Amino acid sequence: MTEITLKNDLKQKSRDRVTVKPADFASQISFLRSQLKKLINILATF
Protein backbone atom coordinates (compact mmCIF):
# COMPACT_ATOMS: atom_id res chain seq x y z
CA MET A 1 0.00 0.00 0.00
CA THR A 2 2.76 2.45 0.86
CA GLU A 3 4.43 1.94 -2.54
CA ILE A 4 1.18 2.67 -4.37
CA THR A 5 0.55 5.86 -2.38
CA LEU A 6 4.13 7.02 -3.02
CA LYS A 7 3.68 6.49 -6.75
CA ASN A 8 0.40 8.42 -6.68
CA ASP A 9 2.06 11.27 -4.77
CA LEU A 10 4.83 11.47 -7.36
CA LYS A 11 2.26 11.57 -10.17
CA GLN A 12 0.33 14.34 -8.42
CA LYS A 13 3.52 16.37 -7.89
CA SER A 14 4.51 16.02 -11.55
CA ARG A 15 0.98 17.08 -12.55
CA ASP A 16 1.22 20.17 -10.36
CA ARG A 17 4.57 21.08 -11.92
CA VAL A 18 3.14 20.63 -15.41
CA THR A 19 0.14 22.84 -14.59
CA VAL A 20 2.39 25.53 -13.10
CA LYS A 21 4.94 25.68 -15.92
CA PRO A 22 2.61 26.72 -18.79
CA ALA A 23 1.38 29.67 -16.71
CA ASP A 24 4.96 30.82 -16.08
CA PHE A 25 5.75 30.30 -19.75
CA ALA A 26 2.73 32.37 -20.84
CA SER A 27 3.61 35.18 -18.43
CA GLN A 28 7.19 35.21 -19.72
CA ILE A 29 5.96 35.39 -23.32
CA SER A 30 3.60 38.27 -22.52
CA PHE A 31 6.43 40.05 -20.68
CA LEU A 32 8.79 39.60 -23.64
CA ARG A 33 6.04 40.85 -25.97
CA SER A 34 5.58 44.03 -23.96
CA GLN A 35 9.34 44.59 -23.88
CA LEU A 36 9.54 44.11 -27.66
CA LYS A 37 6.69 46.57 -28.19
CA LYS A 38 8.49 49.15 -26.02
CA LEU A 39 11.70 48.69 -28.02
CA ILE A 40 9.85 48.97 -31.34
CA ASN A 41 8.10 52.14 -30.17
CA ILE A 42 11.42 53.67 -29.06
CA LEU A 43 13.06 52.76 -32.38
CA ALA A 44 10.07 54.09 -34.34
CA THR A 45 10.39 57.52 -32.70
CA PHE A 46 13.98 57.95 -33.97
Secondary structure, DSSP 8 states (H G I E B T S, - for coil): -HHHHHHHHHHHHHHHHHHHHHHHHHHHHHHHHHHHHHHHHHHHH-
